[in-house]
Each structure stands twice: as C-alpha cells, then as structure tokens.
Amino acid sequence: MIIATVVGSIVAVAVIAGVVLLVTRGDDTDSASVSQDRTTTTTSPSTTTSTTEPVATTAVPASDDPVVALAQQYDGRYVGTFTNTTYDTTGPASLELRIDPTGSMAVDADFDGDLFGDQAKEVRRISSDVSLGSDANATITTQTRAFGPVSGRIDESLALVLTADDVPGAKVKAFVLTGRLRPDNTGFDATYTVTFEDGKTADGTVTVTCDPGGIRGSEVTTVCALTTPTG
C-alpha cells in the first residue's frame, strides 16, 4: 500500500506531504488477518496535551490549525502495487491516511506478497500515529513485529525516509523506504531497499493512487475527492 487546489505554494505542499508521510511505526500480520497491536514510545519537547474533541458532525471538521487543515487534504485511502525489482516479485499495496482536526494522524500501509524477495509471502503492515499539532516535533519510536524498531525522518529533499535497522527473522537485516508525493498529486511513490543478513541487497518500488471508496466526508476538500470523477 500511500494530497481543491492545493493551499499555499508548491514548497508548502511538499513540506506537508513530508509531514503527512512521517511514518514512525510498523506492524506485521499473517496473510489471513492484520493485527492492530501497536507499541510506541514518544519523546516530546512539549508537555502540553490537547483534550479538544472534534465536533460530532457527518463531515470531519476543518482544523483551526492551518498546518493541520492543509494536511487534511491528504486524508484518504490509496491503492496500488509494490514491485521488488531485484527479484521480480510484486503484490498489492495500500495506504490509508486519516487526519484528525485536533492534530493527530493515523497511517496504515499494507503490502501483500513477497515484499523482501526472499520467497516469504506475507501481509506486512506499517502503521503510525503522528502528531501534527503542538507536538509535531515529537520523536515516535515503535517496536514492531514485521520490521523491528522503525524510525522516520524527512530528508533535505523533503522525502520521507523510514529506517528499520533490526528486522526480525533469519534472512533480512534492514529495510529502508523513501516516499514522495506523486507529481500529479494523486497519490504517493516510494522506493525501498532490503539488506539481507549475508550482505546482499534488493531494491523495490511502491506506487499508490487515490481509492474512491476511501473518501470520507470532510469540510476540507481532499485531493482524492478532486481527482475522482463525479459521473
């Protein structure tokens, strides 16, 4: 598995895309079901916690925070494929982004198949909770079953870089994924590198675009709503 005219300049959009994709947590499943268990550790420069609840309406309210409101444009579900270009394996991929107007973001990305290229076909999930409000600079580290400890950062090109240096299992040692907003704003593209315990590596790509079935009502017009035909 993964955005009205975009508010602000192209640079602002790139920055928000990077923030939206700051995934710092992973989770694994077997091919039959996806586990929702998550264990995260957060280190925050601020001790202030927002207790404001979103207004109960049929549409998700626009955030009063302009940064969070801009991020809400990317709320949606994105579907596509991953391809391990080294070992010529491929499978379905999906990305779901849900941005709450209070400033928290939930991310779930699923990869179904032989992602690593080691002939192990599984459903692997990378998930995260990211703060976009006053705790936006908080560091979130997650211990996961699929990828071990996962950390994320935004590099100098405003791309998301996810690093897992201690992947569980006997074959794979590390996994690094770099994601960027697609030029047409319809989804996300990513590249990844797998490092095996014997020192060999494998490379891959991920492409996901808007899924019309993943659009939810919102006071902020989302990119997916704009790119979905109305009839």
C-alpha positions as CSV (number, residue, x, y, z in Angstrom):
1,M,0.0,0.0,0.0
2,I,0.2,5.9,0.4
3,I,-3.0,15.2,-1.4
4,A,-9.4,21.9,-4.1
5,T,-6.4,23.4,-5.4
6,V,-3.5,22.8,-3.0
7,V,-3.3,25.5,-0.5
8,G,-0.1,27.5,-0.4
9,S,3.0,27.3,-2.6
10,I,4.5,24.1,-4.1
11,V,7.1,24.2,-1.3
12,A,4.4,24.3,1.3
13,V,2.7,21.3,-0.3
14,A,6.0,19.4,-0.4
15,V,6.5,20.1,3.3
16,I,3.1,19.0,4.3
17,A,3.4,15.9,2.1
18,G,6.6,15.1,4.1
19,V,4.8,15.6,7.4
20,V,1.8,13.6,6.3
21,L,4.1,10.7,5.4
22,L,6.2,10.8,8.6
23,V,5.6,7.1,9.4
24,T,7.4,6.0,12.5
25,R,5.7,2.8,13.4
26,G,5.3,-0.6,11.8
27,D,3.1,-3.7,12.4
28,D,3.1,-7.2,10.9
29,T,0.4,-9.8,10.2
30,D,0.0,-13.2,8.7
31,S,-1.8,-13.5,5.3
32,A,-5.1,-14.1,6.8
33,S,-5.6,-11.1,9.0
34,V,-4.0,-7.8,10.0
35,S,-3.2,-7.3,13.7
36,Q,-4.0,-3.9,15.3
37,D,-1.4,-4.3,18.1
38,R,0.9,-1.3,18.3
39,T,3.6,-0.4,20.8
40,T,5.0,3.2,20.6
41,T,7.3,5.3,22.6
42,T,7.1,9.1,22.2
43,T,9.6,11.7,23.3
44,S,8.1,15.1,23.1
45,P,9.6,18.6,23.5
46,S,6.3,19.8,24.9
47,T,4.2,18.6,27.9
48,T,1.0,20.2,26.7
49,T,-1.7,17.7,25.6
50,S,-4.8,18.7,23.7
51,T,-8.1,17.4,25.0
52,T,-10.3,19.1,22.5
53,E,-12.6,16.7,20.8
54,P,-13.8,17.2,17.2
55,V,-17.4,18.3,16.7
56,A,-19.7,15.4,16.1
57,T,-20.9,16.0,12.6
58,T,-21.3,13.9,9.5
59,A,-18.3,15.6,7.9
60,V,-14.9,15.8,9.6
61,P,-14.4,19.5,10.7
62,A,-11.6,21.6,9.3
63,S,-8.9,22.1,11.9
64,D,-8.4,25.6,13.4
65,D,-4.6,25.0,12.9
66,P,-3.7,25.9,9.3
67,V,-0.9,23.3,9.1
68,V,-3.3,20.5,10.2
69,A,-6.0,21.8,7.9
70,L,-3.5,21.7,5.0
71,A,-2.6,18.1,5.9
72,Q,-6.3,17.2,5.9
73,Q,-6.2,17.5,2.1
74,Y,-4.4,14.2,2.1
75,D,-7.0,12.3,4.1
76,G,-8.0,9.2,2.2
77,R,-7.1,5.7,1.1
78,Y,-4.7,4.9,-1.7
79,V,-4.2,1.6,-3.5
80,G,-1.7,0.2,-5.9
81,T,1.2,-2.2,-6.1
82,F,4.8,-2.8,-4.9
83,T,7.5,-4.4,-7.0
84,N,10.7,-5.9,-5.9
85,T,12.7,-5.0,-8.9
86,T,15.7,-7.2,-8.0
87,Y,13.8,-10.5,-7.6
88,D,10.8,-9.6,-9.8
89,T,8.1,-10.1,-7.2
90,T,5.0,-7.9,-6.9
91,G,1.8,-7.6,-5.0
92,P,-1.0,-5.3,-3.9
93,A,-0.2,-2.3,-1.7
94,S,-2.4,0.1,0.1
95,L,-2.0,3.3,2.2
96,E,-4.7,4.8,4.5
97,L,-4.2,8.3,5.9
98,R,-6.7,9.7,8.5
99,I,-6.0,13.2,9.8
100,D,-8.0,14.3,12.9
101,P,-8.7,18.0,13.2
102,T,-7.1,18.0,16.7
103,G,-3.7,17.4,15.0
104,S,-3.2,13.6,15.2
105,M,-2.7,11.4,12.1
106,A,-3.2,7.7,11.8
107,V,-1.4,5.8,9.0
108,D,-1.8,2.2,7.8
109,A,0.2,0.8,4.8
110,D,-0.2,-2.9,3.8
111,F,2.0,-4.9,1.5
112,D,0.6,-8.3,0.4
113,G,3.2,-10.7,-1.0
114,D,6.9,-11.2,-1.3
115,L,8.0,-7.7,-0.4
116,F,11.6,-8.6,0.5
117,G,12.2,-11.0,-2.3
118,D,13.2,-13.9,0.0
119,Q,10.2,-16.1,-1.1
120,A,8.3,-15.3,2.1
121,K,4.8,-14.2,1.1
122,E,3.1,-12.3,3.9
123,V,0.8,-9.3,4.6
124,R,3.1,-6.8,6.2
125,R,1.7,-3.6,7.7
126,I,3.5,-0.4,8.5
127,S,1.3,1.8,10.8
128,S,1.8,5.1,12.7
129,D,0.3,7.8,14.9
130,V,1.9,11.2,14.1
131,S,1.2,14.5,15.9
132,L,0.8,17.5,13.6
133,G,-0.1,19.9,16.3
134,S,1.9,21.4,19.2
135,D,3.8,18.1,19.5
136,A,4.8,18.0,15.8
137,N,8.5,17.7,16.7
138,A,7.9,14.7,19.0
139,T,10.0,11.6,18.2
140,I,8.0,8.4,18.0
141,T,9.7,5.1,18.0
142,T,7.8,1.8,17.6
143,Q,8.8,-1.7,18.3
144,T,7.1,-3.8,15.5
145,R,6.8,-7.5,14.6
146,A,7.3,-7.1,10.9
147,F,10.2,-4.6,10.8
148,G,11.5,-4.4,14.4
149,P,12.2,-0.8,15.6
150,V,11.1,1.7,13.0
151,S,12.2,5.4,12.9
152,G,11.3,8.1,10.4
153,R,12.7,11.4,9.2
154,I,12.3,14.0,6.5
155,D,15.5,14.4,4.4
156,E,16.8,17.5,2.8
157,S,14.7,16.8,-0.4
158,L,11.5,16.7,1.8
159,A,11.1,13.0,1.2
160,L,10.1,10.6,4.0
161,V,12.8,8.1,5.0
162,L,11.8,5.1,7.1
163,T,14.6,3.1,8.6
164,A,14.4,-0.4,10.2
165,D,17.9,-1.5,11.2
166,D,17.0,-4.7,13.0
167,V,14.3,-6.6,11.1
168,P,13.2,-9.8,12.9
169,G,13.9,-13.1,11.2
170,A,16.9,-15.1,10.0
171,K,17.2,-13.6,6.4
172,V,16.6,-9.9,6.4
173,K,18.7,-7.4,8.4
174,A,17.4,-4.0,7.5
175,F,14.8,-2.2,5.5
176,V,14.7,1.4,4.3
177,L,11.8,3.1,2.4
178,T,11.8,6.6,0.9
179,G,8.4,8.1,-0.2
180,R,7.4,11.2,-2.1
181,L,4.1,12.8,-3.3
182,R,3.4,12.0,-6.9
183,P,3.8,14.9,-9.3
184,D,0.1,14.8,-10.2
185,N,-0.9,14.9,-6.5
186,T,-3.0,11.7,-7.0
187,G,-1.0,9.5,-4.6
188,F,2.5,8.5,-3.5
189,D,5.5,6.9,-5.0
190,A,8.3,5.2,-2.9
191,T,11.5,3.2,-3.3
192,Y,12.8,0.7,-0.9
193,T,16.0,-1.2,-0.2
194,V,16.2,-4.6,1.6
195,T,19.6,-5.6,3.2
196,F,19.9,-9.3,3.9
197,E,22.0,-10.8,6.7
198,D,24.6,-12.1,4.2
199,G,25.2,-8.5,2.9
200,K,23.2,-8.8,-0.3
201,T,20.6,-6.2,-1.1
202,A,17.3,-5.9,-3.1
203,D,15.5,-2.9,-4.4
204,G,11.9,-2.1,-5.0
205,T,9.2,0.5,-5.8
206,V,5.7,1.3,-4.5
207,T,3.0,3.3,-6.3
208,V,-0.4,4.0,-4.8
209,T,-3.1,6.3,-6.0
210,C,-6.5,7.5,-4.7
211,D,-9.2,4.9,-4.0
212,P,-12.7,6.4,-4.5
213,G,-14.0,4.1,-1.8
214,G,-11.7,5.6,0.8
215,I,-13.1,9.1,0.6
216,R,-14.9,10.3,3.8
217,G,-16.9,13.4,4.3
218,S,-14.8,16.4,5.3
219,E,-15.1,20.2,5.5
220,V,-11.7,20.2,3.8
221,T,-11.8,19.3,0.1
222,T,-9.3,16.4,-0.3
223,V,-7.1,15.7,-3.2
224,C,-8.7,12.4,-3.7
225,A,-12.2,14.0,-3.9
226,L,-10.9,16.4,-6.6
227,T,-9.4,13.6,-8.7
228,T,-12.4,11.3,-8.5
229,P,-14.9,11.5,-11.4
230,T,-18.4,12.6,-10.3
231,G,-20.3,10.8,-13.1
